[in-house]
Amino acid sequence: MRNPFLDFRSLPYEKKEIPLDRIVRAKQEIMDRVLEGYLHLVEEEVKDLVWLVEHSHVVRTYSAAVNCIRELHYDQDDIEEFCAELDSAKKIPYMISGPAGIYLSALINHAPEERIVLRPKDYDRTFHFLGYRLPESKTLIIQGNVGDFIGAGLSGGRLVVEGSVGNWCGAGMMNGEILVTGYAGQKTGEWMRGGEIHVDGSIGSLGRSRFGGKIYQRGKLVIPQELDDQY
Amino acid sequence: MTKLDDILKEIWPRVKGKHLYPELPVPICAEGEDRVGLDIKGKKITISREFVEEMSQALEESDTMEGLLDHAISHYLCCPWDFSTHLKLYGEAKDVLRDKGMAQRATDYFMDVVADTHCVSQKETPLPKIYRNFKGGIVDEAIHALYQKIWGIDLAATGYEDISRKLSRLPYLDRTRWRDSIRRFSKVVKVLFEMEEKQGGSNESSPMGDHGLEQYSSQEIEQGLKDLALDAATPSEFREIVHDFEDEILEATESKEQGMGLGPGRSIDADILYYMKLAENYLLPIRRMPTKKSGSLYPHQHVPWEAGKPYQDIDPWTSFGKIMPGITQTWRRREGEIFGQEEGIPDCIVIIDSSGSMTDPRQRLSHAVLGAACACDAYLRNDAQVAVYNFSDARSGGQKILPYSQYRKQIYRTICHYFGGGTRLLTENIEALQTEKAPDIFLITDMQITNLEVLVEYFNACKNRVTAVHIGDNKHVEAFRHSMAVRKNIEIYGVVKKEDIPRIVLGKVQDYLYKKVGP
């Protein structure tokens, strides 16, 4: 009897390696390490799934986040993918918004690109602490609304929010510039030491304790001026 | 026969062999659009003469045709593979883009990228040559830039560096991650669609054509809907996708009035279709009971006549004197049944509670409706008839009764009806559905029935095989179980989640009764 599979002998099957395979493998490796770093941070800094927003906690968490990403070679696309992972929570068992935002900020601050664009409007979750300690020479553009403590501790960078921000925007910022095209929440510029905040929409309230810096609303300087009573 | 037909005849066996002989009909060359090379309908591949001739200025005709065939076969062999995958990919894209047109285009492009990349990574193909010589719109150019990056072949694509870099990260060849990949793909190409919109919309067609649903057979569409129903978390998720393809689904299934319950000039009731298709995923077993075939056939119902069917059963009175498929009616004959020694499936009375304590089947997945739908499906598959008694507060009009029928749409519409309100049934209405052949009774409720004792009394007196299903647990369930403990013709099942439904065995009763039933 004739072997019916003989016809297939003349058709050698050989899967070629194409650049896609290499790109996907390399990116997957990086993403695994970025996720591993975040999970390690949460394990170290978050006890009983509770994370309190205190200055010392924030500083410590940021230092730990920087340690986690040391020696990681990633780019803006990896940061975007990490945002998508945080949003879908398929590979991340728990997302705690404070440390997640600080970890994201650490990734942004140490990314090789000088200009980074994030699109929170593509995600269901609200991101907090974006732009934390954004250094000089970095520009972060955020498309969509974001949560609290945006641009906190800004250290000379330029943060553009094409949307609205929550409370404590620019809290404790040292230097640099924050531009918000939407509105800003309560205590905007609290503990501010330098730099400028520009808000195109309304401002919920201004921070009571300030040590420097300027706040503009619709192009008009509101701080420093004797206008605190208006808010 | 033209030159192109000769070329096609020559290359088809080679292309088919290259793809390990897929079961596809012989493709043809036909008049088509200048800018679209392919058209696939019901697996039949049609290559556009105009497209091949246009490309012939830069490319051998045989290369163009082979590339187009490679592309078409890769869709069949790799992505989307089947209608169900196509719908699922579309569902994900729609969830991201929130627009039917954009979601369809994103799905088409994604499937093209997967199929082409699969082909390029595994076969020798002239596909890259086609892309190198074809100038398309904004999205096509960006996709060419992507191909250049992920295939490592120069396609003379320039620009779109940012977009192609983002798109090149997706694992297109990993089938298990397609749903996640198309979401990310859609987010990126959305920018291109918006850009295109700003420039006055897209007037460039993809060279590989659109991927409409006409490429699938009606059987594939039925199977795809079944899979989609199983996959959808809520009826509304299913409704949203089905609504987008209403015309195509109707067109594919319009001749199957009895099967899908759809017809020309009608719209789809997606909620009914959801439970209908979901039920088909759970094939409940029915215990057969002693019946005897009388041996004589009698005309039972009309079905449309199709070419090839015998003429002797044609009913001239309902055929308008015409012999024409779809218009001419023939009699379907059924065998008469009387109780005897042989085993068969009796008819069934489905009693379903749709009071306020039950889930509204249009809002969320109702286990009661799904259970009832599964029971109906099981009896109808066995050529039995189903009567439905849907009740809430029957005394104040909250009830719907459907006499014995095999018409699926009517049956499913009756079980999907939701009244809300109180819960009281009238046993005289169940009694009215009783026949001499002792039909099975299928009851599904949460047992929070005001006059439960009347129902218990009725079941204590009746001789039918009763399958009672309670949704959740409560004290009334306990009372019912306790009251029915001694009855041997009643089997009680509890359903908390949809996975409990396949455990139900319809008509399962104690052995002695099983033997005793009969004349």
Contacts between the chains, C-beta under 8 A, distances in Angstrom:
chain1	res1	chain2	res2	distance
A	7	B	17	7.4
A	8	B	20	6.8
A	10	B	17	7.7
A	11	B	17	5.9
A	11	B	18	6.6
A	11	B	20	6.7
A	13	B	122	7.4
A	14	B	122	7.8
A	15	B	121	6.3
A	15	B	122	5.6
A	16	B	120	7.8
A	16	B	121	5.5
A	16	B	122	7.0
A	18	B	117	7.3
A	18	B	120	6.6
A	18	B	121	4.9
A	18	B	150	6.4
A	18	B	151	5.5
A	18	B	152	6.0
A	19	B	149	6.7
A	19	B	150	5.6
A	19	B	151	6.8
A	19	B	152	4.2
A	19	B	168	7.9
A	20	B	117	6.3
A	20	B	121	7.5
A	20	B	150	3.7
A	20	B	151	7.3
A	20	B	168	6.9
A	20	B	172	6.6
A	20	B	173	7.2
A	21	B	121	7.8
A	21	B	173	7.8
A	23	B	149	7.8
A	23	B	150	6.8
A	23	B	168	5.4
A	23	B	169	6.4
A	24	B	169	6.9
A	24	B	170	7.5
A	24	B	171	4.7
A	24	B	174	7.8
A	27	B	169	4.9
A	28	B	171	7.7
A	77	B	165	6.6
A	77	B	166	5.8
A	77	B	169	6.1
A	80	B	166	7.7
A	81	B	169	7.1
A	81	B	184	7.8
A	84	B	184	6.6
A	88	B	180	7.6
A	90	B	180	7.5
A	119	B	187	7.9
A	122	B	96	7.9
A	122	B	187	5.5
